């Protein structure tokens, strides 16, 4: 299922207008089903609202906001004769499968979610001999990933789970003064700033199992050591930049341009691991 729609609405004649757009998509991803009959799924919903303004006196602006929600639940196909991991347990990893069966045997959840919000602003003001431009934006994203690491069901009735949560917020802005292109000489001066904050959290099941020679793994209910790894990573990044360019059109269609840019960057990173 894929549905898309949009509408353009003039708010103030020749001055202000709005556009709204919407997307909804639902599908079965790679069509790999789990052995218990569960189907994969993908659902995405995204909407965007844009405002355009023209003062008629040299000022033009475009403001846009977009929201995205995506939820994907895939399965990973396996093939082979299946196995009995331990002679001490009748449990099997799964039935005999071929690539054409497009079937998974994992017992845990595979789920990938994305929630993102964007805001952007672009503006231009005509000064006559030159123009001022502003480009800015803000992004807020949260990614949640859940996996069953035991894809082949090597340990029946036990899920080796991993959860990764990644969040980042990014703000950036650029202000530029440039020539209007009316002469053969063109130039620009600009400054930019970026601020990004990341937070990554990982929860991972690291259970340790025991096995006997010629017998195989001891069933998890008999002997295994539960281990949980908890990882946290924080990153704060700030970047400043100044740039300038000068160009000249020697003949029609041939322009030579030179530029210089300097950037300052600072990154703070802190990581913790708990086992």
N, C-alpha and C positions, 0 to 999 in steps of 0.2 A: 504494500500500500504506500503510495507516495502522493501527497496532496500539497500543492503550492498555490499561494494566492498573494496578490498585492493590490494596493489601492493608492492612487495619487490624489491628494486633496489640496486645492488652492485655498489658502486661508486669507491672505491679503493680496489682491490682484497686483501682479508684477513686483511683489515685495517678499511674501512669505508663503512657503508651500511645505506640505508634509507628505511623506510616503511611508506606508506601513506594509510589511511583508511577513509572511508566515510560511513555515515548512513543517510538515509532519511526515515521517518515514517509518515504516515498520516492515521488517523482513526476517527471513530465517537464516541469515548469515551464510555459513558454509554448508548448511543442510546435513550436518553430522549430528545424529541423535545419540543419546546415552542409552546404555543397555536396558535401563528401566523404562524407556519410552519417552523420556523428557526431550522436548525439542529445543533447539537453540533459538534465540530471539534477539532482535535488535530494535530498539525504539529511539527515535531522535525527534526532538521538537526544538525549533529555533524560530525566534521572532525578532524583527528589526524595525525600529522607528527612526526616520531621518527627517531633519528639518533643514530647509535651505532658505537663506535670507539674502536679499540683494537690496541695499539701500538706494541704489540708483545714483549715489554720490561717491562711489569708489570703494565702499565696504561690502564684502561678500563673505558669508559664513555658511558652513555645513556642520551640523551637529548630528551624531548618530549614536544610538544605543542598540546593542544586540545581546540577546540572551540565548544560551544553548544548553539543552539537557539531552544527554545521550546515555543509554543504558544497554550494554551488550553482554549477552550471556552465551558464549560459544562453548563447544566441546571439541576435544582433540581426538581424531580417529586413530585407532590402533589396528594392527592385523597380526595374525600369527595363530599358533595352535592353542594358545592359552596354557596355563601352568598351574601346578599345585605347589605353591611356594614352600610349604613345610609338610613333611611326612607325618608330623604330629597333629595336623589339622586337615580336615576334609575340604576346607575352604579353597576355592580356585580363584585365579585372577580374572577369569572370564571364559566364555566359550570360544571355540575356533572361529576366527573372523578373517575375511579377505578385504583388500583395499576397497573393493566395490560395495562392501556392506556399509561403509561410511558410519561406523559405530564406535562409540567411546565406552570405556569401562570405569571411568573415574567415579569415585563416590562423593567427592567434595564439590564445592561450587567454584565455577569460573565466572567472574563477573567484573566488568570494567565500566565504570561510571565517570562521566565528565560533566561538570557544571561550570559554565564559563559566562562571565558578563564582560562586555566591552563598552567603553565610551570613547568616542573620538571627536575632536574638534579641529576643523581646518578653517582658517580665516585669512583674508587678504585685503589690504587697504592700499589703494592707488594714491601715491603722493604726486603723481605727474611724471617727474624725471626718474623716480624710483618707486618701489613698492615694498610694503612690509608683509611678511607671511608668518603665520603661526600654525604649527602642527603639534597637537598634543593628544595624549590618550591615556587610558587607564584600563587595566585588565585584572580581573579577579577570577582565578581558576582553582578548582578543587578536583583532583583526580583520585578515585578510589579503585584499587585493583585487588581482587581476591582470586587466588589460585589454589588448586589442589596439586601439590608437587608430585604426588604419586600417580602420574598419568596412566601407567600400565597396571595399576592396582596390585603392585608387588606385595603389599601388606593389606590383605582383605580386612574389612570392618574397622579400618583406622584411616583417618584423613590427615595427610601431611599438609597443613594449610599455611598459606603466606598471604599477609595483607600489607599492601603498600599504599599509604595515603600521602599524596603530594599536593601541597597548596602553595600557590605563589601569587603575589600581587605586584604588578609592575606599573609604574607611572613614568611617562616620558614627555618631554616638551622640547620644541625647537623654535627659536625665533630668528628670522632671517630678513636682512635688508638687502635688496638686490636691484640691479638696473632693470628697466622695463623693456629692454630689447629694441628700443627705437633707433639706436645707433650701432655702428660696428663694434664699439667698445662695450663689453659687458663685464660685470663684476658682482660679487656678493660677499657679505659678512654674516656669519651665523654663530649662534651659541646653542648648546643643547645640554639637557640634563636627564638622567635616567636613575630611577630608584627602584630596586627590585628586592623583594623579601620572599625567601623560600623556606618552607618547613616540610621536611620529609620524615615520615614515621614508618618503620617496618616492624611488623610482628611476624615471626617465622617459627614454625614448629620444627625443632631440630632433634626429635626423639632418636635415641640410640637403641638399636636392637641387638639381640644376641642370637647366635646360631650354633648348631652342633655339626661336627664333621659328618658328611654323607647323609645328613638328615635335613639340613636347611634351617631357616629361621625358626626360633621357638615362637609359638603363637604369642601375640602381644599381651594376651591376658595372663601369660605365665611370667615373662621376663623382658621388660624393656625399661629404659631410663627416660622419663619425660624431660625434655629440655625445651625451653622457650627463649628465643633470642628477641630482644627489644632494642631497636636501633632508632636514635633520634638525630636528625641533622638539620641545623639552622644555618642559613646563609643570608647575609645582608650585603648587597652590592650597590655602590653609588658611583656614577660616572658623570664627569663634566667634560665638555669639549668646546673648543673654539676653532673656527675655520674661516678661510677666506680664499676667494678665487678671482682671477683676472683673465679675461680672454679678449681676443681681437679677431674680427673677421677680415682676413687678408684680402680675399676676393670672394665673390659670391659662392657660398657653399663650402668654403674652407676657413675654419676657425681654429686658432691655436689658443689653448687655455692652460694656465698654471694655477696650482693651489697649494695651500699649506694648512695643516690641521694639527692641533695639539690636544691630547686627551689626558685627563687625570682620572684614575680609577682606584677605588678602595673596596676591598672585599673582606668581610669578617665571616669566619666559618667555625662552627662549633659542632662536634659530633660526640655522642654518648652511646655506649654499647653496654647493655645489661643482659647477662645470661643467667 
